[in-house]
Amino acid sequence: MVIAVATSLCINVKVSAEQLNFATSNNGDSVTFNYQWTDSKQVVHSVSFELPRETIKQNPTLQPNYKPKIAQRYVMVALLKESQKLNPKEAKVSLKRQQDGIDIKVTSPSEEKAAEVLESLQTVQQTAFNTYLDEHYYTRFSTIFNQRAVKPDHLRYINESVKPMVPVSQAFYEKLAPQSNSRDYFALLLSWIQSIPYNAMEDRVASNGSGFVPPIGLLLQNSGDCDSKAVLASSMVRAFLPTTNMIIVFLPNHALLGVALTPMVDDETIEFEGKKYVLYDPTGPAQIPFGQVSESTKQFIDTGRFQIELVK
């Protein structure tokens, strides 16, 4: 059974974004969010948007902690239920909890029957574990060092948050001048997300996942780590660019994003499955422009120490 959990630690040092004001107000069936912040040129921006209470109620606002012992117990119950269906004259099952999983032993007068039962129980074991992960918004993950782990299901959060984030994305779109392009949208969006207070997290494989915050939860608590901000940004960009290819780039202790727009000469890019992606980093508090990354991030990418997930 997988027991490590993936989260992240994100550190940047450049001109810091500054959030000047954050406030929410209740308006009957909706909640209004108000923000004021400065960008890298010290220009003051403000934006307001509303989210229906029903939207907030229907979408996750917290990431449940991953607890290996509880996951193991969930799987054990499924195995015990399946084992009880067997005729003890045909096969007997021994289940033993171990630190990294559950050991299954099958004895039977027939070797063929023993193998058949073992295979069936191993399938039940994997299915039960997958179900537990799915119910708690986790997914399997392998680090660049081939260490098996689990992490919050970022892609699922993005896909499920696109529709709820439409009013948020639209609010930023409406702030743009008439002749603005997609890069202007990214510049405004990044300056806002980078100004949201940043919460550092522990090592990606050492934490229990408790630091990750889903998009609506991030808006409500007005803080998030790099993974949380990346998921928020991706869901908003997907609402703005519904058919454009997008990726999440995972470094050992950081996460950033890429979008398949035509790159400019100075843009930092990465190629994935035949497409070139312009990189951008919503983490903050460093005000890193669209198409640029920090020196430490560039070093990881240049040396191939990264993993990519395609946002579908």
C-alpha positions as CSV (number, residue, x, y, z in Angstrom):
1,M,0.0,0.0,0.0
2,V,1.2,3.5,-0.8
3,I,1.8,5.5,2.4
4,A,3.9,8.5,1.4
5,V,2.0,11.7,0.6
6,A,3.0,14.4,-1.9
7,T,2.8,18.1,-1.0
8,S,5.3,20.8,-1.7
9,L,7.6,23.6,-0.5
10,C,7.8,26.7,-2.7
11,I,10.3,29.5,-2.2
12,N,10.8,32.5,-4.5
13,V,12.8,35.7,-3.9
14,K,12.1,38.7,-6.1
15,V,10.0,41.8,-5.9
16,S,7.1,40.8,-3.6
17,A,3.5,41.2,-4.4
18,E,1.4,42.9,-1.8
19,Q,-2.2,42.4,-0.9
20,L,-3.6,45.7,0.3
21,N,-7.1,44.5,1.2
22,F,-9.2,41.4,1.3
23,A,-12.8,41.3,2.5
24,T,-15.9,39.1,2.1
25,S,-19.5,40.0,2.6
26,N,-22.7,38.0,2.7
27,N,-25.4,38.8,0.3
28,G,-28.2,36.4,0.9
29,D,-27.7,33.6,-1.6
30,S,-24.1,34.7,-2.5
31,V,-20.8,35.7,-1.0
32,T,-18.9,38.8,-2.4
33,F,-15.1,38.7,-2.5
34,N,-13.2,42.1,-2.6
35,Y,-9.5,42.4,-3.3
36,Q,-7.0,45.2,-3.6
37,W,-3.3,44.7,-4.4
38,T,-0.2,46.1,-6.1
39,D,1.6,44.6,-9.0
40,S,5.3,44.7,-9.8
41,K,5.1,48.3,-11.0
42,Q,3.3,49.3,-7.8
43,V,0.1,49.9,-9.7
44,V,-2.9,49.4,-7.5
45,H,-5.6,47.0,-8.7
46,S,-8.9,45.9,-7.4
47,V,-11.5,43.3,-8.3
48,S,-14.8,42.0,-6.9
49,F,-16.8,38.9,-7.7
50,E,-19.6,36.9,-6.3
51,L,-19.9,33.1,-5.7
52,P,-23.3,31.6,-5.0
53,R,-23.6,30.0,-1.6
54,E,-24.8,26.8,-3.3
55,T,-21.5,26.6,-5.3
56,I,-19.5,27.0,-2.1
57,K,-21.6,24.4,-0.4
58,Q,-21.3,21.8,-3.2
59,N,-17.5,22.1,-3.7
60,P,-14.7,20.9,-1.4
61,T,-13.1,23.7,0.6
62,L,-10.7,21.5,2.6
63,Q,-8.4,18.6,1.6
64,P,-8.9,15.7,4.0
65,N,-5.6,14.5,5.6
66,Y,-4.2,11.2,4.2
67,K,-3.9,8.8,7.1
68,P,-2.2,5.5,6.2
69,K,-3.6,3.5,9.1
70,I,-7.2,4.5,8.2
71,A,-6.6,3.7,4.6
72,Q,-5.2,0.4,5.6
73,R,-8.2,-0.3,7.8
74,Y,-10.6,0.6,4.9
75,V,-8.8,-1.9,2.7
76,M,-8.7,-4.6,5.4
77,V,-12.5,-4.4,5.9
78,A,-13.0,-4.9,2.1
79,L,-10.6,-7.9,2.2
80,L,-12.4,-9.5,5.2
81,K,-15.8,-9.1,3.6
82,E,-14.5,-10.8,0.4
83,S,-12.7,-13.6,2.4
84,Q,-16.0,-14.4,4.3
85,K,-17.5,-15.4,1.0
86,L,-15.1,-18.3,0.6
87,N,-15.8,-21.9,1.4
88,P,-13.2,-22.7,4.1
89,K,-13.0,-26.3,2.7
90,E,-11.7,-24.8,-0.6
91,A,-9.5,-22.0,0.7
92,K,-8.4,-20.3,3.9
93,V,-7.1,-16.7,4.0
94,S,-4.7,-15.1,6.4
95,L,-4.6,-11.3,6.4
96,K,-1.7,-9.5,8.3
97,R,-1.2,-5.8,8.7
98,Q,2.3,-4.6,7.9
99,Q,3.8,-1.1,7.9
100,D,3.6,-0.7,4.2
101,G,0.5,-2.7,3.4
102,I,-1.4,-5.9,4.1
103,D,0.1,-9.3,3.6
104,I,-2.3,-11.9,2.0
105,K,-1.7,-15.6,2.3
106,V,-4.0,-18.2,0.9
107,T,-3.9,-22.0,1.6
108,S,-5.9,-24.5,-0.3
109,P,-5.8,-28.2,-1.2
110,S,-5.6,-27.0,-4.8
111,E,-2.7,-24.8,-5.9
112,E,-4.8,-23.5,-8.8
113,K,-7.6,-22.5,-6.3
114,A,-5.1,-20.8,-4.0
115,A,-3.7,-18.8,-6.9
116,E,-7.2,-17.9,-8.1
117,V,-8.3,-16.6,-4.7
118,L,-5.0,-14.7,-4.1
119,E,-5.4,-12.9,-7.4
120,S,-9.0,-12.1,-6.6
121,L,-8.1,-10.7,-3.2
122,Q,-5.2,-8.6,-4.6
123,T,-7.7,-7.1,-7.1
124,V,-10.1,-6.3,-4.2
125,Q,-7.1,-4.8,-2.3
126,Q,-6.2,-2.5,-5.1
127,T,-9.8,-1.5,-5.9
128,A,-10.5,-0.7,-2.2
129,F,-7.4,1.4,-2.0
130,N,-8.3,3.3,-5.2
131,T,-11.8,3.8,-3.9
132,Y,-10.4,5.3,-0.6
133,L,-8.1,7.6,-2.5
134,D,-11.0,8.7,-4.8
135,E,-13.3,9.4,-1.9
136,H,-10.7,11.6,-0.3
137,Y,-9.5,13.4,-3.4
138,Y,-6.1,11.7,-3.5
139,T,-4.3,10.0,-6.4
140,R,-1.3,7.7,-6.8
141,F,2.0,9.5,-7.7
142,S,5.6,8.5,-8.3
143,T,8.3,11.0,-7.6
144,I,11.3,11.7,-10.0
145,F,13.2,9.4,-7.7
146,N,10.7,6.6,-8.4
147,Q,9.3,6.8,-4.8
148,R,5.7,5.7,-4.7
149,A,3.4,8.2,-2.9
150,V,0.0,9.7,-3.0
151,K,-0.9,13.4,-3.4
152,P,-4.0,15.5,-3.7
153,D,-5.7,14.9,-7.1
154,H,-4.8,18.2,-8.7
155,L,-6.2,17.4,-12.1
156,R,-9.6,16.4,-10.6
157,Y,-9.7,19.6,-8.5
158,I,-9.0,21.6,-11.6
159,N,-11.7,19.9,-13.7
160,E,-14.3,20.1,-11.0
161,S,-13.4,23.8,-10.3
162,V,-13.7,25.2,-13.8
163,K,-17.4,25.9,-13.7
164,P,-17.4,27.3,-10.1
165,M,-14.5,29.6,-11.1
166,V,-16.2,31.1,-14.2
167,P,-17.4,34.2,-12.3
168,V,-13.9,34.7,-10.9
169,S,-12.3,34.4,-14.3
170,Q,-14.9,36.6,-15.8
171,A,-14.3,39.3,-13.3
172,F,-10.7,39.5,-14.4
173,Y,-11.6,39.4,-18.0
174,E,-13.9,42.4,-17.5
175,K,-11.0,44.4,-16.0
176,L,-9.0,44.3,-19.2
177,A,-8.9,47.1,-21.8
178,P,-10.8,46.5,-25.1
179,Q,-7.7,45.7,-27.1
180,S,-6.1,43.4,-24.5
181,N,-4.8,40.0,-25.3
182,S,-4.4,36.7,-23.4
183,R,-1.0,37.9,-22.0
184,D,-2.7,40.9,-20.4
185,Y,-5.1,38.5,-18.8
186,F,-2.3,36.4,-17.4
187,A,-0.4,39.5,-16.2
188,L,-3.4,40.7,-14.2
189,L,-4.3,37.2,-12.9
190,L,-0.7,36.4,-11.8
191,S,-0.3,39.7,-10.0
192,W,-3.5,38.9,-8.0
193,I,-2.7,35.3,-7.1
194,Q,0.9,36.1,-6.3
195,S,-0.4,38.7,-3.8
196,I,-2.5,36.2,-1.9
197,P,-0.7,35.3,1.3
198,Y,1.5,32.2,0.8
199,N,1.7,29.2,3.1
200,A,4.8,27.1,2.9
201,M,4.5,23.4,3.1
202,E,6.7,20.5,4.0
203,D,8.6,18.1,1.7
204,R,6.3,16.7,-1.0
205,V,6.7,13.1,0.2
206,A,6.8,13.8,4.0
207,S,3.6,15.6,4.6
208,N,0.1,14.3,5.2
209,G,-1.4,16.6,2.5
210,S,-3.1,18.8,5.0
211,G,-1.6,22.0,3.6
212,F,-3.3,21.7,0.2
213,V,-6.4,23.9,-0.2
214,P,-9.0,23.5,-3.0
215,P,-9.7,26.6,-5.1
216,I,-12.9,27.8,-3.2
217,G,-11.2,27.0,0.1
218,L,-8.2,29.1,-0.9
219,L,-10.5,32.0,-1.7
220,L,-12.3,31.7,1.6
221,Q,-9.2,31.5,3.8
222,N,-7.2,33.9,1.6
223,S,-4.0,31.9,1.6
224,G,-2.4,28.9,-0.1
225,D,0.8,27.0,-1.0
226,C,2.2,26.7,-4.5
227,D,0.2,23.5,-5.4
228,S,-3.1,25.2,-4.2
229,K,-2.3,28.4,-6.2
230,A,-1.4,26.3,-9.3
231,V,-4.8,24.5,-9.1
232,L,-6.7,27.8,-8.6
233,A,-4.9,29.4,-11.5
234,S,-5.4,26.4,-13.8
235,S,-9.1,26.3,-13.1
236,M,-9.5,30.0,-13.9
237,V,-7.3,29.8,-17.0
238,R,-9.3,26.8,-18.2
239,A,-12.5,28.8,-17.8
240,F,-10.9,31.6,-19.9
241,L,-9.2,29.3,-22.5
242,P,-11.4,26.2,-22.6
243,T,-9.6,24.4,-25.4
244,T,-5.9,25.5,-25.0
245,N,-3.5,22.8,-23.8
246,M,-2.2,23.3,-20.3
247,I,0.2,21.5,-18.0
248,I,1.3,21.4,-14.4
249,V,5.1,21.1,-13.9
250,F,6.2,19.4,-10.6
251,L,9.7,20.0,-9.3
252,P,10.9,18.1,-6.2
253,N,9.6,20.9,-3.9
254,H,7.7,23.2,-6.2
255,A,4.9,23.4,-8.8
256,L,4.3,25.8,-11.7
257,L,2.2,25.9,-14.8
258,G,2.5,25.9,-18.6
259,V,0.1,27.0,-21.3
260,A,0.4,26.3,-25.1
261,L,0.4,29.9,-26.3
262,T,2.8,31.2,-29.0
263,P,6.0,32.0,-27.1
264,M,7.8,35.3,-27.3
265,V,11.6,35.4,-27.7
266,D,12.3,35.8,-24.0
267,D,9.8,33.3,-22.7
268,E,10.8,30.3,-20.7
269,T,9.2,27.3,-22.3
270,I,9.1,23.5,-22.0
271,E,8.2,20.9,-24.6
272,F,5.8,18.1,-23.8
273,E,4.3,15.5,-26.2
274,G,5.2,17.6,-29.2
275,K,3.8,20.9,-27.9
276,K,5.7,23.9,-26.5
277,Y,4.3,25.5,-23.3
278,V,5.0,29.0,-22.0
279,L,5.8,28.7,-18.3
280,Y,4.3,30.8,-15.5
281,D,4.5,30.7,-11.7
282,P,1.5,31.9,-9.6
283,T,3.0,31.1,-6.3
284,G,4.2,34.5,-5.0
285,P,5.0,36.5,-3.1
286,A,7.6,37.1,-5.8
287,Q,6.2,39.0,-8.7
288,I,7.4,36.7,-11.5
289,P,6.0,37.8,-14.9
290,F,4.2,35.5,-17.3
291,G,6.7,33.5,-19.3
292,Q,9.4,33.8,-16.6
293,V,10.6,31.5,-13.8
294,S,13.0,31.9,-10.9
295,E,16.6,30.9,-11.2
296,S,16.2,27.8,-9.0
297,T,13.2,26.7,-11.0
298,K,15.1,27.1,-14.3
299,Q,18.0,25.0,-12.9
300,F,15.6,22.1,-12.0
301,I,14.1,22.3,-15.5
302,D,17.4,22.6,-17.3
303,T,18.7,19.4,-15.5
304,G,15.5,17.5,-16.1
305,R,14.4,17.2,-12.5
306,F,10.7,17.7,-13.1
307,Q,7.5,15.8,-13.9
308,I,4.5,16.9,-16.0
309,E,0.8,16.3,-15.8
310,L,-1.5,17.3,-18.7
311,V,-4.5,19.3,-17.7
312,K,-7.3,17.8,-19.8
